[in-house]
Amino acid sequence: MSSRQLTATPFGAALATLLVAATTACAQTRVTKEAGGTVAPTPAPAAAAANLAPLPPNPMNPAEAMWADPAIAATASRSNFQEIEPSRLAVQRATMPELKQYAQMMIDEHTALESQMRAMLQAKGVTPQDNGFSLQLHRNLPPMLAMLEGKTGMAFDKDYAQHMISSHMLTLHTLDTSLIPEADDAEMKTMLQTVVRPKVQAHLEQIRAIHEKLAHAGMAPGGD
């Protein structure tokens, strides 16, 4: 991952800071697990998985591992809403048709991933539990949305595209270094590795191509 790409915006810089914390916490969790630490799952909520809304803040018990399965689930959910919420705004405000289509795809595909994950968790009786990383994602979302709401035209398109690049890069890094290797539940690990990661990688490649077109458009005569 290129740190220069990830820190191209103030929001990207905040995400880059999270990478350091997540990597450190991941190493600490491995020590905990090797020492025989366990986390007991808690009962799942009764709400239907199809009725999706962002998770309310739900701090983990300090005694629980940073990357226990409930925390992995919460982080995956927070990551989904990092793509869904700004994309709802982009469907309305983006000026580039290809970007509008991409934003709608983000809403559709990340909503489907969220629904699939919640259904699996409910079947297992596991409730997502926030950790420091997922809570920071939760705190980063409102100011990022406020920043986008203040933009119009080409400026909005570029900032939305850059956010999606930074966010997908962070998600891939977190999947590879924390979520996939630290997941204890075999079904969750398989889903993250064979369903979630390929989707995130494809989304990153698509938005990079769109961002490149935006960059060329900005350099053209009359580009904003």
C-alpha positions, 0 to 999 in steps of 0.5 A: 500500500502506498502511504502517499496515496492513502494520505492524499486527503486529511481524511486519508491521513486519519485513516493512515493513523488507524493503520498503525494502531490496528497493526499494533493491536493485531500483534497484541491480540496474537499474544492473547490468543496464544496465551489461551484467551477466549471471548464468549459470544453474546446473543444476537439482536432479534431485528431482521438482517434485511433492515440494515442501519449503521450499528450504534456505538457498542464499546468492547469490554476491555477484557475482550480481545481487540480482534475477537470475532465480535470485534471483527464483525463490527469492524467489517460493518463500520467499513461497509458504512464507510462506503454506503453513506458517502455513496448515497450522497454521490448518487445525488451530487456526482456530475460524472455518470460513471461515478454515479453508477459506481456510487449506486454499486457501492450502495447495492453491493456493500448493503448486500455484504452487510446483510449477508454478514448479519444473517450469518452472525444471527445464526451463530448468536454473535453480536458485533462488539466495537473496538478502538479501530471500529469506533474510530471509523464511526467517529470519522464518518460524520466529518467526512460526510460534512466535507463532501456536503460542502463540495459541488461539481468536479470538486465533489467528484474528485473528493468522493473518488479519493475517499473511496480509494483511501477507504478501500485501501484501508479495508484491504489492509485491515482484511489482510493483516487483522480480520482474515488472519485473526478470525476464529470462526471458520465460516466468518474467515471464509466469507471475509477471504472469498467474498468480501476481499475480492469485492473490495479489491474489485471496487478499488480497481474500478474507482482508481480507473474512474479517478484517473479519468477525473484527473485527465478531465481536470487537466483538459481546457475548461476542467475544474 
